[in-house]
């Protein structure tokens, strides 16, 4: 069984159009997201991506109405969890043009 870090909570303010790194990569570890509450300030689609490389895999997609939200509440440490990155990858949130994503994410390093 992998060694897990303590749960961490991060405020999200992804305001740039396109890719926003919300959790930086940790060498040798996956980032496992246990919960999130995100709000889109404008209608559009946002995606959680596995890393920053061109063609990074989509972990989850969110379709927001104006001021709409998306949430997931998992159970640390057993799960379920929402998604996790590959080893050594950042968690990136890609916003639609003119859309800001605000909220928080709870995660651990595995």
TAWODA-V828033 format. One line per field, one symbol per residue. phi: phi as a letter, one per 40 degrees, with the letter a starting at -180 (. if undefined). psi: psi as a letter, one per 40 degrees, with the letter a starting at -180 (. if undefined). burial: # if it has 16 or more other ideal C-beta (glycine too) atoms within 10 Angstrom, else .. Layout:
# TAWODA-V828033
phi->???
psi->???
burial->???
This chain:
# TAWODA-V828033
phi->.ccbcccbbbcbbcbccgcbcbbccbdgbcbbccaabbbccacibbbcbcgbcdgdcccabbbbcdfcbbaabcbccchcbcaaccdgbcbbbbccdgbbbbiabbaacb
psi->hihiiiiihhhhggeihahhhdhiihheiihhhdiihihheiiihihhigieiheiihdiihhhihfiihihhahhediiidiiiiheiihhhhiihehihiaihhiih.
burial->...........#.#....##.##.##..########.#.###.#.######....#..#..#.#.....#.#.#......#####...########..###.#.######
